[in-house]
Amino acid sequence: MPFLDRTRLTATKTCLLTLIALVAAFHVYVAYVMATPKVGEAYRLYFIERRSIPWRTLLSLEPYRLGERMDFADERWAPQLIDFSVSEQFGMRMANNRAEVVLNLADSKPRELVIEGTAAVTDKLPRQRVAVSLNGQKIGELSYESRDIRSDVMTIPAAALLDDRHLLVIEFSARKQKPWLPGKQHVPYGIAALTLRASSAPAP
Amino acid sequence: MPLPNDGAHHWRVSLPFVLLCVTVSRLIVLATAAYFAKDGDIGRAMCQWDCGWYSGIMARGYQPEANAHPAGDAANWAFFPFFPYMTRWLAALSGVDVLLTALAMNAVAFVGTCAMLYQYFLRIVGRDSAAFAVLLFAFCPLSLYFSAPYTESLFLFSIVAGVLLLQDGRFLMAGLAGAVASATRNSGFLFGFIYLAYAWHAWGGWRGMKALSPLNLRIVLGFLLVPVGLELYALFLHSLMGDALAFSHVQRAWGRVFSNPVTALWSGLAAPGYLVRIRVVMVLIALFGAWKAWRWGKRGEAIFCALSILLPASTGSLDSLQRYVATSLAFVFVLAWIAMRLPRARWVLLGCFALTTPWMVLRWTEGWYALP
């Protein structure tokens, strides 16, 4: 019977199209779920953003109160200084062209960052430039032309703190430049930091 | 050289022979493990390396947080659920120990896989070469992984079953087989490439694709089913610990980061020690198998073979690559080519394999570091 055949065909098509729509909607939902993980900050930093801070360190960070002076030579902060060298007379230099500091904020969000430090400036490398990022967003650049120790104040844009994060990752990236030092792929050192302070008000 | 295409006639004739030989190969592996097992516990003897993760899932399910490895960053999320949960349910039903259940299930799945591989290669290289290729595969040292409590056996079973279903034009069932593969291993979704190649063949090009026929709708639905296994696992992980992609993110605990696979293979060749080089050579042999698959008109399978090997190689680590080679189908294509083109060498190879495999099983039960 042609009519029954046509009806059966239409019913089969409708059924298959409905199933296709359902499975496609399921794919869209799963893609949304994959794109919006509901995890803690430590997990996000370590597993998703793949920051170089060790997992155990992230889980046991010393709380940082705004305005507190973070002395890089103080052993208390040592686990939170990632890819910095051991303490030297001029501070702690970056072990490579990239280093990080993690702060576990105990209270409200900071408005500015004060970095006290110097840089390895030589005759062959008369200038060092170090980009500073906060949670992946660039907030400024430090430029050194002498070995003098100085303080730089950086305003933290609100956009860098939009989400409800308590872990701040301050990233220092030294610009690669020529001439390269013999035996090294990139110019190391960048900044040699002494202290760092994040505060909600201008420095006293 | 024209390839034979009269498989259906010989299938019934040789199937019992193939099944017998493959069963003997599994008995050799298990008997060797039983002989060298401490206290005669064959389940424990075969449970090495990643099996610890699987047996943990069988016993306690998935971890809500990462706390394993010295760095405390590892968790069992990297291990897909189909194999451990299937084992757990079968063990609960049968009342047999989970590890013994896993060994039995994998052995049965491997025999089934070999029977299907015979049928598949019958249409490509003919009866004699197909039978020999399956024999070589069943007795090769890599077949160890199809007896251990690992995912390899169920994974290859679902892939080969899917390919045969595609050949028969049963696209919905093939899609379900793909869903099982994607719930078994992270590379299971690559079955979609094989699926697309057969779908393209069924459509006969762009023109056939446009028609809104029931066949076309089944093809589309079957294709959409392939990643469902992986997606269900992702949803489970999201409900457990909040990250649907945790199976990928946790790879960091094993030092895996995405990189150029060619660079990884090249540095493997230059690395000290012969074990890494052997892995690289195996990858090159498997890529040759992928090329042979392409030449034999199996385009989807060729892409699957190549990606199944290059994807793990692109994680910057060559560890466990031999297991990816074993399950990539490419290795069986190489064996089929040897069986067809090198009639004398295949006997020598079979002898070498038959002698080497028990030694490999012994080393496996000792926990040799080269084998995870």
Interface residues (C-beta under 8 A of the other chain):
Chain A: L9 T12 K13 L16 L17 L19 I20 V23 A24 F26 H27 V30 V33 M34 P37 K38 V39 G40 Y43 Y46 F47 I48 R50 P54 W55 R56 L59
Chain B: A66 A71 G72 D73 L212 P214 L217 R218 V220 L221 L224 L225 P227 V228 E231 A234 L235 H238 M241 G242 D243 A244 L245 A246 H249 V250 R252 V257
